Amino acid sequence: MSAEVRSINAIRADRENDNTLLSSVECLEDAAEDLRSGKTKCDKLLVLRLNTGDDGSSYDVGFNASNLRSSEMLALMEVAKAILLAGMGVIQRS
């Protein structure tokens, strides 16, 4: 029997609905554990990265992708955008 291994920060972040409690590495490790355990099914993956400069005015953006065409990445980002906007109360989700 395999037990799910999660960091204390991941548990707190879920409980408090606050992703700022996770480091970038903890977030990736938590997502990877969800995939390994079968909790989350995934055959395509897109990871967006943002690094803010020390002064907060510069940004370095990148991504990693698995098994996705560019058009699928754009569609995935649009769907995520709609979900986030609905969560913010900006649009109504149908």
C-alpha distance (Angstrom), angle and dihedral (degrees) to the residues before:
residue distance angle dihedral
M1 . . .
S2 3.79 . .
A3 3.76 120.4 .
E4 3.78 122.3 -148.3
V5 3.80 110.2 -107.8
R6 3.79 115.3 -149.6
S7 3.75 132.9 165.9
I8 3.78 119.5 -114.0
N9 3.82 87.6 -118.5
A10 3.82 91.2 55.8
I11 3.79 90.9 51.6
R12 3.82 91.6 47.7
A13 3.80 92.0 46.3
D14 3.82 90.7 53.5
R15 3.79 93.6 44.6
E16 3.80 93.9 47.8
N17 3.83 94.6 35.3
D18 3.81 88.3 -128.8
N19 3.80 117.3 130.8
T20 3.81 90.7 -175.4
L21 3.82 86.9 80.0
L22 3.83 89.8 70.1
S23 3.77 128.2 76.9
S24 3.80 116.3 -136.1
V25 3.80 90.8 -105.8
E26 3.83 92.4 48.9
C27 3.80 89.4 51.2
L28 3.82 91.8 52.3
E29 3.81 92.3 44.8
D30 3.82 91.1 50.3
A31 3.81 91.4 49.3
A32 3.81 91.3 46.7
E33 3.81 90.8 51.4
D34 3.82 90.1 51.2
L35 3.82 88.7 53.0
R36 3.82 94.9 45.0
S37 3.81 93.3 48.2
G38 3.80 93.4 47.8
K39 3.81 91.7 -119.2
T40 3.80 87.2 123.4
K41 3.79 121.4 34.1
C42 3.77 114.6 -146.7
D43 3.79 134.1 164.0
K44 3.81 95.7 167.1
L45 3.78 128.1 39.6
L46 3.79 138.2 -169.2
V47 3.80 122.1 -173.7
L48 3.80 116.5 -171.0
R49 3.80 118.4 -158.5
L50 3.80 129.6 -160.9
N51 3.77 126.5 -179.7
T52 3.79 116.6 -173.2
G53 3.77 117.5 -151.2
D54 3.79 121.0 -113.3
D55 3.80 89.8 -102.6
G56 3.82 92.2 48.6
S57 3.79 92.4 -124.4
S58 3.81 101.4 92.8
Y59 3.78 129.2 63.6
D60 3.78 135.8 -162.0
V61 3.82 111.9 -160.7
G62 3.78 127.2 -170.7
F63 3.77 142.8 147.0
N64 3.77 144.5 -154.0
A65 3.78 120.8 -147.9
S66 3.77 137.5 -173.3
N67 3.81 124.8 -159.9
L68 3.83 95.3 -16.5
R69 3.79 133.5 127.8
S70 3.80 117.2 -142.0
S71 3.82 90.8 -108.0
E72 3.82 90.1 54.4
M73 3.82 90.9 50.0
L74 3.80 90.5 53.1
A75 3.82 91.9 47.3
L76 3.80 90.7 48.8
M77 3.80 91.4 51.8
E78 3.83 91.1 49.3
V79 3.81 91.7 51.7
A80 3.82 90.7 47.4
K81 3.82 89.1 48.8
A82 3.81 91.2 53.5
I83 3.82 91.8 48.1
L84 3.81 91.6 50.0
L85 3.79 93.0 46.8
A86 3.80 90.2 50.6
G87 3.80 89.7 49.8
M88 3.79 89.0 52.4
G89 3.80 90.2 51.0
V90 3.80 92.4 -117.2
I91 3.81 93.9 119.6
Q92 3.78 133.1 17.0
R93 3.75 117.6 -114.2
S94 3.78 115.3 -131.9
